[in-house]
Amino acid sequence: MKQSIFLSVVIVVTAIVAILIYQFILGNPANFRNGEVRTVPDNLLGTVYTGGIVVPFLITLTLMDLTLVFERIFSLRKANGKRSLPTFLKTVQGHLMSNKIDEAIKECDAQRGSAANIIRSGLERYKQVLAEKKLDPEKRMQETQRAIEEATSLETPLLERNLIALSTIASIATMAGLLGTTVGMIRAFTALAKAGAPDAIQLSIGISEALINTALGLLAAIIGIIAYNFFVTKIDNFTYMIDEASYNVVQILNTRSND
């Protein structure tokens, strides 16, 4: 629910900002030789404005890309916790080797983040089953492992949030850029098809529209693809470290339980 609300807000806000950029920055009469008519660009901003009605949509996609990139960077830093993850894991394992479970839990509380939450869930469950004398060591470890797996299943979607959106934006941007290119070429050929001398202004506007939409579509798609692949790799490495740490915690607890 929160995810859908966040994306809805991002779409609305970026769309409004994109329209304002298109109308008042790119469409500023100072960017055109013929002022308010806005058909003959005098600089790059005016040229981008002549890209047509698809340009605000492509700007929206680009702004969404950038917004989601910053959101993922912030979220992954938060998931990593307050300290270096290897340092935190080494400290927790040291406490467990000394059979200081409460100290290990305090370390998780101080660290926070996804890895800390997962390990904390396993340690708390281990303390609960440890008090149940009727359970044998194997059952205790099974319960601990199950708690860790449940916590992992809750944390993983938070790490992967908005990745599908980035991938979707990359695909849509390519198609939208192609649409704008097609519309621009239609306008250019329409200008050429007129009887007598071709309309040079309409011809140039059509070609500009085609090229600008191609460029903006590719820009949004490139940002989306690079960001998606970067975050997928980073999350894969992060989850691998969590899995390895969880496995080590279970093995240490199992060793202590059998002593």
Buried (B, 14 or more C-beta within 10 A) or exposed (E): EEEEEBBEEBBEBBBEBBBEBBEEEBBBEEBBEEEEEBBBBBEEBBBBBBBBEBBBBBBBBBBBBEBBBEBBBEBBEEBBBEBEBEEBBEBBBBBBEEEBBEBBBBBBEEBBBBBBBBBBBBBBBBEEBBEEEEBEBEEBBBBBBEBBBBBBEEBBEBBBBBBEBBBBBBEBBBEBBBBBBBBBBEBBEBBEEEEEEBBEEBBBBBBBBBBBBBBBBBBBBBBBBBBBEBBBEBBEEBBEBBEEBBEBBBEBBBEBBEE
